[in-house]
Amino acid sequence: MRRELGLCCPPRLNRRVSLHATIENPRAPRGRTYPPVRLADGYSGDHGRPHAVDSPPGTAFIFPAVAAAGAALIVFSFVTSLVQSIRRRRVEGRLSFLPVVVNVVAMVFLVLLPTTHLVRAVTPSGDGAPRIHAGFGDWLGSEGYPRLSPHRGVDVAGRMGADVLAAAAGRVTVARDNRDLCGLIVVIDHDPYGLRTVYCHFAEIAVRVGDSVKRGQRIGAIGTSGQRAWPGFEHVHLELQRGRDINAIEDPLPRIVGCFDDTKAYPTDRLVLTYPVKC
């Protein structure tokens, strides 16, 4: 995710959802909140669940295609600058390092790092746990490109349309289209621990504000709302906040004890989380 709750990539404009909720405005001074928002009506199924409308087929491949073309140009520019530098050394007796250095930096951040993330994304996880595309505090996004700010949570990989699960029992306090880079968002308060989990980029929300949810309960479906994840990099963004201060965040991974298991008893003296996707 890139600037979470002021989060990641270009927002999608073709979603419809109906819900009433409030949430702190990440771009406003602390203590201020969004006013209640009424969004356009649009329900799916018989239960009145808010839903998103998918983008036209093929649009998910636009950014990867542009990135591949850009990477090819960077490699070509690097080779060209290296050849020219060698020729100048032979003709003029001096080297010009600046063009080569600039192209090396571009190669590292715009070609090598994304390629490394791509290889990691398609390599099966050895321990059976879901793959983490981007960790807490990372300066690289899920696809391996540099971010403008540290990552606020963890991006847990999953298939498009797969179930998003509640990481712990609690009460739904936000379930809406956030109309920003988080997209369709669900927030669950976990009392009495004073913590709440935030989930972003849903394709569909399956809960309402005020619902009590159990650990492992389906709360929606993985999508790309609010950002444009490349094919193979779809994920749910999971964030852990302390209290109502959206800037009081912590890494959720140390609290994750594994995949949800309905036969297992979980501690009640502290908040422990399970992965928000099926393993």
C-alpha positions as CSV (number, residue, x, y, z in Angstrom):
1,M,0.0,0.0,0.0
2,R,1.6,3.6,-0.7
3,R,0.3,6.4,1.5
4,E,-2.2,4.5,3.6
5,L,-5.3,6.3,4.9
6,G,-3.7,8.8,2.6
7,L,-2.2,5.6,1.2
8,C,-1.0,4.3,-2.1
9,C,-1.9,4.7,-5.8
10,P,-4.3,6.5,-8.1
11,P,-7.9,6.1,-6.9
12,R,-10.4,4.2,-9.0
13,L,-13.4,6.3,-9.9
14,N,-15.9,3.7,-11.0
15,R,-17.0,2.2,-7.7
16,R,-20.5,2.5,-6.2
17,V,-21.3,1.9,-2.5
18,S,-23.9,2.9,0.0
19,L,-23.0,3.3,3.6
20,H,-22.9,5.9,6.4
21,A,-19.8,6.2,8.5
22,T,-17.2,8.6,9.9
23,I,-13.5,8.2,10.1
24,E,-10.6,10.5,10.9
25,N,-9.4,12.5,7.9
26,P,-5.7,11.6,7.4
27,R,-5.0,14.9,5.8
28,A,-6.6,17.0,8.5
29,P,-5.1,18.1,11.8
30,R,-5.4,15.6,14.6
31,G,-8.7,15.5,16.4
32,R,-10.7,16.3,13.3
33,T,-12.9,13.8,11.5
34,Y,-14.7,13.4,8.2
35,P,-18.3,14.5,8.5
36,P,-20.9,11.8,7.8
37,V,-20.9,11.1,4.1
38,R,-23.8,9.8,2.0
39,L,-22.7,7.9,-1.0
40,A,-24.6,6.8,-4.1
41,D,-26.9,3.8,-3.6
42,G,-25.8,0.5,-4.9
43,Y,-26.3,-2.9,-3.3
44,S,-25.5,-6.5,-4.3
45,G,-27.4,-9.6,-3.4
46,D,-30.3,-9.9,-0.9
47,H,-28.4,-8.6,2.1
48,G,-27.8,-5.0,1.1
49,R,-24.0,-5.3,1.1
50,P,-22.0,-2.5,-0.5
51,H,-20.1,-3.5,-3.6
52,A,-17.6,-2.2,-6.1
53,V,-17.9,-2.2,-9.9
54,D,-14.9,-3.7,-11.6
55,S,-12.8,-1.8,-14.1
56,P,-13.0,-2.8,-17.8
57,P,-11.1,-5.9,-18.7
58,G,-7.5,-5.4,-19.6
59,T,-6.9,-2.1,-17.7
60,A,-4.9,-4.0,-15.0
61,F,-2.2,-4.6,-17.6
62,I,-1.7,-1.0,-18.6
63,F,0.7,-0.1,-15.8
64,P,2.8,-3.3,-16.1
65,A,3.1,-2.7,-19.9
66,V,4.2,0.9,-19.3
67,A,6.7,-0.2,-16.6
68,A,8.2,-2.9,-18.9
69,A,8.6,-0.4,-21.7
70,G,10.2,2.1,-19.2
71,A,12.6,-0.7,-17.9
72,A,13.6,-1.5,-21.5
73,L,14.4,2.2,-22.1
74,I,16.4,2.4,-18.9
75,V,18.5,-0.6,-19.8
76,F,19.1,0.8,-23.3
77,S,20.1,4.2,-21.9
78,F,22.5,2.5,-19.4
79,V,24.2,0.5,-22.2
80,T,24.3,3.6,-24.4
81,S,25.9,5.8,-21.7
82,L,28.4,3.1,-20.9
83,V,29.5,2.7,-24.6
84,Q,29.7,6.5,-25.0
85,S,31.8,6.8,-21.8
86,I,34.3,4.2,-23.1
87,R,34.5,5.9,-26.5
88,R,35.1,9.3,-24.9
89,R,37.9,7.8,-22.8
90,R,39.6,6.5,-26.0
91,V,39.1,9.7,-28.0
92,E,39.5,12.4,-25.4
93,G,41.4,10.6,-22.8
94,R,38.9,11.2,-20.0
95,L,35.9,9.5,-18.5
96,S,32.4,10.9,-17.9
97,F,30.9,9.1,-15.0
98,L,27.8,11.1,-14.3
99,P,25.6,9.6,-17.1
100,V,26.6,6.1,-16.1
101,V,26.0,6.8,-12.4
102,V,22.5,8.2,-13.1
103,N,21.6,5.2,-15.2
104,V,22.9,2.8,-12.6
105,V,20.7,4.4,-10.0
106,A,17.7,4.2,-12.3
107,M,18.5,0.6,-13.1
108,V,18.6,-0.4,-9.4
109,F,15.4,1.4,-8.4
110,L,13.3,1.0,-11.5
111,V,14.5,-2.3,-12.9
112,L,16.4,-4.6,-10.4
113,L,14.2,-4.0,-7.3
114,P,10.9,-4.5,-9.2
115,T,12.3,-7.6,-10.8
116,T,13.3,-9.0,-7.5
117,H,9.8,-8.3,-6.1
118,L,8.3,-10.0,-9.1
119,V,10.4,-13.1,-8.7
120,R,9.5,-13.2,-5.0
121,A,5.8,-12.8,-5.8
122,V,5.7,-15.8,-8.1
123,T,7.8,-18.0,-5.8
124,P,5.7,-20.1,-3.5
125,S,6.0,-19.4,0.2
126,G,8.0,-22.2,2.0
127,D,6.1,-22.2,5.3
128,G,2.5,-22.1,3.9
129,A,1.8,-18.6,5.3
130,P,0.5,-15.9,3.0
131,R,3.2,-13.9,1.2
132,I,3.9,-10.3,2.4
133,H,4.3,-8.0,-0.6
134,A,5.3,-5.0,1.5
135,G,6.1,-4.9,5.2
136,F,5.6,-2.2,7.9
137,G,7.9,0.7,7.4
138,D,9.1,-0.4,4.0
139,W,10.2,2.3,1.6
140,L,9.3,0.1,-1.4
141,G,5.8,-0.7,-2.5
142,S,4.3,-4.1,-3.3
143,E,5.6,-4.0,-6.8
144,G,9.1,-3.0,-5.7
145,Y,9.0,0.7,-6.7
146,P,10.2,3.4,-4.2
147,R,7.5,5.0,-2.0
148,L,7.3,8.6,-0.9
149,S,6.7,7.6,2.7
150,P,7.2,4.5,4.9
151,H,4.5,1.9,4.6
152,R,1.9,2.1,7.4
153,G,1.0,-1.6,7.5
154,V,1.5,-4.9,5.7
155,D,0.3,-6.0,2.3
156,V,-0.9,-9.6,2.6
157,A,-1.1,-11.3,-0.8
158,G,-4.2,-12.9,-2.0
159,R,-6.2,-13.8,-5.1
160,M,-8.7,-11.3,-6.6
161,G,-12.1,-12.0,-5.1
162,A,-10.7,-14.2,-2.3
163,D,-12.2,-13.8,1.2
164,V,-10.8,-11.1,3.6
165,L,-11.1,-12.4,7.2
166,A,-11.2,-10.5,10.4
167,A,-7.8,-10.7,12.1
168,A,-9.5,-10.8,15.5
169,A,-12.9,-10.4,17.1
170,G,-14.3,-6.9,17.4
171,R,-16.9,-4.4,16.3
172,V,-17.0,-2.8,12.8
173,T,-16.7,1.0,13.1
174,V,-16.0,1.9,9.5
175,A,-17.2,0.1,6.3
176,R,-17.3,2.4,3.3
177,D,-15.7,3.7,0.2
178,N,-13.0,6.0,1.6
179,R,-12.7,7.8,-1.7
180,D,-8.9,7.8,-1.4
181,L,-6.0,5.5,-1.9
182,C,-7.3,3.0,0.6
183,G,-10.4,2.5,-1.5
184,L,-13.1,0.3,0.1
185,I,-12.1,0.2,3.8
186,V,-13.2,-1.7,6.9
187,V,-12.1,-0.8,10.4
188,I,-12.6,-3.1,13.4
189,D,-12.3,-1.9,17.0
190,H,-10.9,-4.6,19.3
191,D,-12.0,-3.8,22.8
192,P,-10.8,-3.8,25.6
193,Y,-7.4,-3.6,24.1
194,G,-7.6,-0.1,22.7
195,L,-6.5,-1.2,19.3
196,R,-8.2,-1.4,15.9
197,T,-7.3,-3.1,12.6
198,V,-7.7,-1.4,9.2
199,Y,-8.3,-3.3,6.0
200,C,-8.0,-1.6,2.5
201,H,-8.6,-2.3,-1.2
202,F,-11.7,-4.5,-1.0
203,A,-13.6,-5.5,-4.1
204,E,-16.7,-6.0,-1.9
205,I,-17.5,-5.3,1.7
206,A,-19.6,-7.9,3.5
207,V,-20.2,-6.2,6.9
208,R,-21.9,-3.0,8.1
209,V,-21.0,-0.5,10.7
210,G,-22.0,-1.8,14.2
211,D,-21.6,-5.4,13.3
212,S,-19.9,-7.7,15.8
213,V,-17.5,-10.0,14.0
214,K,-15.6,-13.1,15.1
215,R,-12.0,-13.9,14.3
216,G,-11.8,-15.5,10.9
217,Q,-15.2,-14.2,9.8
218,R,-15.5,-13.1,6.2
219,I,-15.7,-9.3,6.0
220,G,-15.2,-8.8,2.3
221,A,-13.3,-9.7,-0.8
222,I,-9.8,-8.8,-2.1
223,G,-9.8,-6.2,-4.8
224,T,-7.8,-3.3,-6.1
225,S,-10.0,-0.4,-5.1
226,G,-8.1,2.8,-4.3
227,Q,-5.0,1.6,-6.0
228,R,-3.9,-0.3,-9.1
229,A,-2.2,-3.5,-8.0
230,W,-0.5,-5.3,-10.9
231,P,-1.7,-8.8,-11.8
232,G,-0.1,-11.1,-9.3
233,F,0.3,-8.4,-6.7
234,E,-3.3,-8.2,-5.4
235,H,-3.4,-7.9,-1.6
236,V,-5.3,-6.7,1.4
237,H,-3.6,-3.9,3.3
238,L,-3.6,-4.6,7.1
239,E,-2.9,-1.8,9.5
240,L,-2.9,-1.7,13.3
241,Q,-3.7,1.5,15.1
242,R,-3.7,2.4,18.8
243,G,-6.9,4.2,19.9
244,R,-8.3,6.9,17.6
245,D,-5.1,8.5,16.5
246,I,-4.5,7.4,12.9
247,N,-0.8,8.2,13.3
248,A,-0.3,5.9,16.3
249,I,0.5,2.8,14.3
250,E,2.5,-0.3,15.0
251,D,3.7,-3.3,13.0
252,P,0.9,-5.9,13.1
253,L,3.2,-8.8,12.1
254,P,4.6,-9.5,15.7
255,R,1.0,-10.0,16.8
256,I,0.1,-12.4,14.1
257,V,0.2,-16.0,15.4
258,G,-0.5,-17.8,12.1
259,C,-3.5,-18.7,9.9
260,F,-7.0,-18.8,11.4
261,D,-7.9,-22.2,12.9
262,D,-11.4,-22.6,14.2
263,T,-10.3,-25.5,16.4
264,K,-7.6,-23.4,18.2
265,A,-8.1,-21.3,21.4
266,Y,-6.5,-17.9,21.2
267,P,-5.3,-15.8,24.2
268,T,-7.7,-13.3,25.6
269,D,-5.3,-11.4,27.9
270,R,-3.8,-9.6,24.9
271,L,-4.7,-9.0,21.3
272,V,-3.3,-11.5,18.9
273,L,-4.0,-11.5,15.2
274,T,-4.4,-14.1,12.5
275,Y,-3.7,-13.6,8.8
276,P,-6.6,-11.7,7.1
277,V,-6.7,-14.2,4.3
278,K,-7.1,-18.0,4.1
279,C,-3.9,-20.0,4.0
